[in-house]
Amino acid sequence: MTEKLCNSDVYNTIGIVGAGAWGTALGVVAAQSGRGVILWARESDVVDSINTNHENARFLPGVALATRIRATAVLDDVCASDALLVTIPAQHIRATLETLPRELTSSRPCVLCAKGIEKRSGKLVTEIFAEVFPGERATILSGPSFAADVARAQPTAVTIAGDRIVVGRLQASLASSSFRPYASEDVLGVALGGAAKNVYAIACGIVDGLGLGESARAALIARSFAELARLGESLGARADTLMGLSGLGDLVLTATSPTSRNFTFGQTLGRGATVAELIAPGRPLAEGVDTAPALVERGRRAGIEFPVAAAVAAILSGKLEIRASVDRLMSRPLTSE
C-alpha cells in the first residue's frame, strides 16, 4: 500500500492524549523510534512521576521511560505535536475529541488508538470521529497488543488504517525492531474488529471460569468470529481486514489470555463473582461491558443475529444466568456453518 519513505517523511514529535498504560506504551514505541514524545495526563501524580522519575508509576509501573518522553497537564502542549495519538477509552472518546482544535486534522493526523463502541449511540470510534470532524478522514491504530508487552519491547504487530500517505508516515515514525505496523485503508474494519473482540473475550473468560474446557473455548472463538464477520460484511468492512491483525488476531489474543482485562472479567464471573462486584469503583476497566449491549443493538439494526454477544449482554444486565446461557447456546436449532 505504501512506498518506502525517507527519514524526512517521519513525524518528528508525537503527542499522546491519555497517559494510561496503553498511551504510555505507545510513547515508549515512539521514543524507541527516535521521536520526541509528549504525554497528556489528567492526573498530576502521573505527570510528576513521568517527568521526575521517568516512570508511570500509577499505570505502567516498572517500565523505565526515556528522557525524550515528557508529560504535561496542558492539552495545547500536546496538540502542537506533528502527530497526535488519542488513547482515551472509547466511552470518553467523543468528549475528548470535542476538546481538540477544529483545525487539528487538516494540519496533522489525529490517530484513534481506542477500541470499543459508544454505548449510547452504538457508534464505532471512527464514526464518532466523523461526527466531530465532518469531512475529515479518520486514522486508527489497532491490533493484538498488550501495553506491558509493547512497553517491554516484545515483538508486536498492529494495523494502522487511514489515508495512504498519512499511514505511510506513521509507519515510518513508529516502526522498530520490536513494533511492526501494517498499513490498511479499511478504517471501518479495523475499528469494528478492535471493538467487538472485547465482548467475545468476556464470553471466553466465562467458559474458562466455568471449567468447560478448551474445546468449548475454541468453538466459541470460531462462532464469535462468525458473528463479527457477518456484521462486518453488512457494514462494508473488508473480509481480509477482519481476518487480519485487528480482527481475528486481536480476538485470539484477548479471548485466550489472563492478561486481558475482558477475559479476566468473564473468568471471574464464571467463578462466581457478580457483575456489581466487578464494575465497582477502582476495578480494572473492561471495555466489553459497555460494548456488549451496543454491539447487539448494532446487529439488531442490521438484521443480524448475534447469539454469543446477546448472551453476554443478557448476563451483564442480569437478565440471564450464566449456566442458562450455556444451555441456550447449545440448544439453538441445528444449522450449517
C-alpha positions as CSV (number, residue, x, y, z in Angstrom):
1,M,0.0,0.0,0.0
2,T,2.8,2.4,0.8
3,E,6.1,3.3,-0.8
4,K,9.3,3.2,1.3
5,L,9.7,6.6,2.9
6,C,12.8,8.5,3.8
7,N,13.6,9.9,7.2
8,S,12.4,13.3,6.3
9,D,8.9,11.9,6.0
10,V,8.5,10.9,9.6
11,Y,6.5,12.8,12.2
12,N,9.3,14.1,14.5
13,T,7.1,14.7,17.5
14,I,4.3,12.5,18.7
15,G,1.7,13.8,21.1
16,I,-0.4,11.3,23.1
17,V,-3.7,12.2,24.6
18,G,-4.1,9.8,27.6
19,A,-1.2,8.6,29.8
20,G,-2.7,5.3,30.8
21,A,-0.8,2.0,30.3
22,W,-1.6,2.0,26.5
23,G,-0.8,5.6,25.9
24,T,2.5,5.3,27.8
25,A,3.4,2.1,25.9
26,L,2.9,3.9,22.6
27,G,5.1,6.7,23.9
28,V,7.8,4.1,24.5
29,V,7.4,2.9,20.9
30,A,7.7,6.4,19.5
31,A,10.7,7.2,21.6
32,Q,12.4,3.9,20.6
33,S,11.9,5.0,17.0
34,G,13.7,8.3,17.7
35,R,10.6,10.6,18.0
36,G,10.1,13.2,20.6
37,V,7.1,12.3,22.8
38,I,4.8,14.4,25.0
39,L,2.0,12.7,27.0
40,W,-1.1,14.4,28.3
41,A,-2.5,13.2,31.6
42,R,-5.3,14.5,33.9
43,E,-3.5,13.1,37.0
44,S,-0.9,15.4,38.5
45,D,0.9,12.4,40.1
46,V,1.3,10.8,36.6
47,V,2.8,14.0,35.2
48,D,5.2,14.3,38.1
49,S,6.2,10.6,38.0
50,I,7.0,10.7,34.3
51,N,8.9,14.0,34.4
52,T,10.7,13.4,37.7
53,N,11.3,9.6,37.9
54,H,10.9,8.6,34.2
55,E,8.2,6.1,35.1
56,N,4.4,6.0,35.0
57,A,4.2,4.5,38.5
58,R,0.4,4.5,38.5
59,F,-0.4,2.9,35.2
60,L,2.7,1.2,33.9
61,P,5.0,0.6,36.9
62,G,8.4,-0.9,36.5
63,V,9.0,0.3,32.9
64,A,11.8,2.9,32.6
65,L,10.8,5.7,30.2
66,A,13.3,7.5,28.0
67,T,14.2,11.1,28.8
68,R,12.8,12.1,25.4
69,I,9.3,11.3,26.9
70,R,7.8,14.1,28.9
71,A,4.3,14.7,30.4
72,T,2.0,17.6,30.7
73,A,-1.4,18.5,32.0
74,V,-1.9,21.2,29.3
75,L,-3.7,19.8,26.3
76,D,-2.5,22.6,24.0
77,D,1.1,21.4,24.5
78,V,0.3,18.0,23.1
79,C,-1.8,19.4,20.2
80,A,1.3,21.2,18.9
81,S,2.9,17.9,18.1
82,D,3.4,16.7,14.5
83,A,1.0,13.8,15.0
84,L,-1.5,13.0,17.8
85,L,-2.4,9.6,19.2
86,V,-5.7,9.5,21.1
87,T,-5.7,6.6,23.7
88,I,-8.7,7.7,25.8
89,P,-11.2,4.8,26.4
90,A,-14.0,4.5,23.9
91,Q,-16.8,5.7,26.2
92,H,-14.9,9.0,26.6
93,I,-13.6,9.4,23.1
94,R,-16.3,11.8,21.9
95,A,-15.9,14.3,24.8
96,T,-12.1,14.2,24.3
97,L,-12.3,14.8,20.5
98,E,-14.6,17.7,21.1
99,T,-11.9,19.4,23.2
100,L,-9.4,19.3,20.4
101,P,-8.8,22.2,18.0
102,R,-11.0,22.1,14.9
103,E,-8.1,22.7,12.5
104,L,-6.1,19.8,14.0
105,T,-6.7,17.1,11.5
106,S,-6.2,19.3,8.4
107,S,-2.7,20.1,9.5
108,R,-1.6,16.9,11.4
109,P,-3.1,13.5,11.9
110,C,-5.2,12.6,14.8
111,V,-4.9,8.8,15.3
112,L,-7.5,6.9,17.2
113,C,-6.0,4.2,19.4
114,A,-9.1,3.2,21.4
115,K,-11.2,0.1,21.0
116,G,-15.0,0.0,21.6
117,I,-18.4,1.1,20.6
118,E,-20.1,4.1,22.2
119,K,-22.8,2.8,24.5
120,R,-25.4,5.5,24.0
121,S,-25.1,5.8,20.2
122,G,-23.8,2.4,19.0
123,K,-21.1,4.3,17.0
124,L,-17.6,3.0,16.4
125,V,-14.8,5.3,17.3
126,T,-14.2,6.2,13.7
127,E,-17.8,7.1,13.3
128,I,-17.6,9.3,16.3
129,F,-14.6,11.0,14.8
130,A,-16.6,11.6,11.5
131,E,-19.3,13.4,13.5
132,V,-16.9,15.5,15.5
133,F,-14.7,16.4,12.5
134,P,-17.0,16.5,9.5
135,G,-15.2,16.0,6.1
136,E,-12.0,14.7,7.7
137,R,-10.9,11.1,7.3
138,A,-10.2,9.1,10.4
139,T,-6.9,7.3,11.1
140,I,-6.9,4.3,13.5
141,L,-4.3,2.1,15.1
142,S,-5.4,-1.3,16.4
143,G,-4.3,-4.9,16.7
144,P,-3.2,-7.7,19.1
145,S,-1.2,-5.7,21.7
146,F,-1.0,-5.7,25.4
147,A,0.6,-2.5,26.8
148,A,3.1,-4.3,29.0
149,D,4.4,-6.4,26.1
150,V,4.7,-3.3,23.9
151,A,6.4,-1.2,26.6
152,R,8.9,-4.0,27.2
153,A,9.8,-4.3,23.5
154,Q,8.2,-7.7,23.0
155,P,7.6,-8.3,19.3
156,T,4.2,-6.8,18.3
157,A,2.4,-6.2,15.1
158,V,-0.6,-3.8,14.6
159,T,-2.6,-2.3,11.8
160,I,-2.8,1.4,11.0
161,A,-5.7,2.4,8.7
162,G,-6.4,5.7,7.0
163,D,-5.1,7.9,4.2
164,R,-2.3,6.1,2.3
165,I,0.3,8.9,2.8
166,V,-0.6,9.6,6.4
167,V,-0.4,5.9,7.2
168,G,2.9,5.5,5.5
169,R,4.4,8.4,7.5
170,L,3.0,6.9,10.7
171,Q,4.6,3.5,9.9
172,A,8.0,5.2,9.3
173,S,7.6,7.2,12.5
174,L,6.7,4.2,14.8
175,A,8.3,1.1,13.4
176,S,11.2,-0.5,15.2
177,S,12.7,-4.0,15.6
178,S,10.0,-4.8,18.1
179,F,7.0,-2.9,16.7
180,R,5.7,-3.6,13.2
181,P,2.8,-1.5,11.9
182,Y,0.9,-2.8,8.8
183,A,-1.0,-0.4,6.5
184,S,-4.6,-0.5,5.6
185,E,-7.3,1.8,4.1
186,D,-10.2,0.0,5.8
187,V,-10.8,2.2,8.8
188,L,-14.2,0.7,9.5
189,G,-13.0,-2.9,9.5
190,V,-10.1,-2.1,11.9
191,A,-12.4,-0.2,14.2
192,L,-15.0,-3.0,14.2
193,G,-12.5,-5.8,14.9
194,G,-11.0,-3.9,17.9
195,A,-14.4,-3.1,19.4
196,A,-16.2,-6.5,19.1
197,K,-13.4,-8.7,20.4
198,N,-13.8,-7.4,23.9
199,V,-17.3,-8.8,24.1
200,Y,-16.2,-12.2,22.9
201,A,-13.3,-12.2,25.3
202,I,-15.7,-11.9,28.2
203,A,-17.6,-14.9,26.8
204,C,-14.4,-16.9,26.5
205,G,-13.4,-15.9,30.0
206,I,-16.8,-17.2,31.3
207,V,-16.2,-20.5,29.6
208,D,-12.8,-20.8,31.3
209,G,-14.2,-19.8,34.7
210,L,-16.9,-22.4,34.4
211,G,-14.3,-25.0,33.6
212,L,-15.9,-26.0,30.3
213,G,-12.7,-26.9,28.6
214,E,-10.5,-25.7,25.8
215,S,-12.7,-27.4,23.1
216,A,-15.6,-25.2,24.2
217,R,-13.4,-22.1,24.1
218,A,-12.2,-22.9,20.6
219,A,-15.7,-23.4,19.3
220,L,-16.8,-20.1,21.0
221,I,-13.9,-18.2,19.4
222,A,-14.9,-19.5,15.9
223,R,-18.6,-18.7,16.4
224,S,-17.8,-15.3,17.8
225,F,-15.7,-14.6,14.7
226,A,-18.6,-15.7,12.5
227,E,-20.8,-13.0,14.2
228,L,-18.1,-10.4,13.7
229,A,-17.7,-11.3,10.0
230,R,-21.5,-11.1,9.4
231,L,-21.7,-7.6,10.9
232,G,-18.5,-6.6,9.0
233,E,-20.0,-7.7,5.7
234,S,-23.2,-5.8,6.3
235,L,-21.3,-2.6,7.2
236,G,-18.9,-2.8,4.2
237,A,-15.7,-3.9,6.1
238,R,-13.2,-5.9,4.1
239,A,-13.0,-9.6,4.8
240,D,-9.2,-9.6,4.8
241,T,-9.2,-6.9,7.4
242,L,-11.3,-9.0,9.8
243,M,-9.1,-12.0,9.1
244,G,-6.0,-9.9,9.9
245,L,-4.3,-8.5,12.9
246,S,-7.0,-6.1,14.0
247,G,-9.8,-8.7,13.7
248,L,-9.0,-12.3,14.2
249,G,-5.6,-11.6,15.6
250,D,-6.9,-9.3,18.3
251,L,-9.8,-11.7,19.1
252,V,-7.5,-14.6,19.6
253,L,-5.2,-12.7,21.9
254,T,-7.9,-11.1,24.0
255,A,-10.0,-14.2,24.3
256,T,-7.3,-16.6,25.4
257,S,-5.0,-14.6,27.8
258,P,-5.5,-13.8,31.5
259,T,-3.6,-10.6,30.8
260,S,-6.7,-9.4,29.0
261,R,-9.0,-7.4,31.4
262,N,-12.1,-8.6,29.4
263,F,-11.1,-12.3,29.6
264,T,-10.3,-12.0,33.3
265,F,-13.6,-10.2,33.9
266,G,-15.5,-13.1,32.3
267,Q,-13.4,-15.7,34.0
268,T,-14.1,-14.2,37.4
269,L,-17.8,-14.0,36.6
270,G,-17.7,-17.7,35.7
271,R,-16.1,-18.5,39.0
272,G,-19.0,-16.9,40.9
273,A,-18.3,-13.2,41.2
274,T,-21.2,-10.7,40.5
275,V,-21.2,-8.0,37.8
276,A,-21.7,-5.4,40.5
277,E,-18.5,-6.5,42.3
278,L,-16.5,-6.4,39.1
279,I,-17.6,-2.9,38.0
280,A,-17.2,-1.3,41.4
281,P,-15.0,1.8,41.5
282,G,-11.3,1.1,41.4
283,R,-11.8,-2.2,39.5
284,P,-9.9,-2.5,36.1
285,L,-11.8,-1.3,33.1
286,A,-13.3,-4.0,30.9
287,E,-14.5,-2.2,27.7
288,G,-16.6,-5.2,26.7
289,V,-19.1,-4.4,29.5
290,D,-20.3,-1.2,27.7
291,T,-19.7,-2.6,24.2
292,A,-21.8,-5.7,24.6
293,P,-25.3,-4.1,24.5
294,A,-24.2,-1.6,21.9
295,L,-22.9,-4.4,19.7
296,V,-26.1,-6.3,20.0
297,E,-28.2,-3.3,19.2
298,R,-25.9,-2.6,16.2
299,G,-26.5,-6.1,15.0
300,R,-30.3,-5.8,15.5
301,R,-30.4,-2.7,13.4
302,A,-28.5,-4.5,10.6
303,G,-30.9,-7.5,10.9
304,I,-28.1,-9.8,12.1
305,E,-28.5,-12.4,14.8
306,F,-25.8,-12.3,17.5
307,P,-26.4,-15.2,19.8
308,V,-23.0,-15.1,21.6
309,A,-22.9,-11.3,22.0
310,A,-26.5,-11.3,23.0
311,A,-25.9,-13.9,25.7
312,V,-23.0,-11.8,27.1
313,A,-25.2,-8.7,27.1
314,A,-28.0,-10.6,28.9
315,I,-25.6,-11.9,31.5
316,L,-24.2,-8.5,32.2
317,S,-27.6,-6.9,32.5
318,G,-28.8,-9.7,34.9
319,K,-31.4,-11.0,32.5
320,L,-29.8,-14.4,32.1
321,E,-28.0,-16.7,34.4
322,I,-24.5,-17.9,33.3
323,R,-25.4,-21.6,33.3
324,A,-28.6,-20.9,31.5
325,S,-26.7,-19.0,28.8
326,V,-24.7,-22.2,28.0
327,D,-27.8,-24.3,27.7
328,R,-29.4,-21.6,25.5
329,L,-26.4,-21.5,23.1
330,M,-26.1,-25.3,22.9
331,S,-29.8,-25.9,22.3
332,R,-30.1,-23.5,19.4
333,P,-31.6,-25.0,16.2
334,L,-29.1,-27.0,14.3
335,T,-27.8,-25.3,11.1
336,S,-24.9,-25.1,8.8
337,E,-21.8,-23.0,9.3
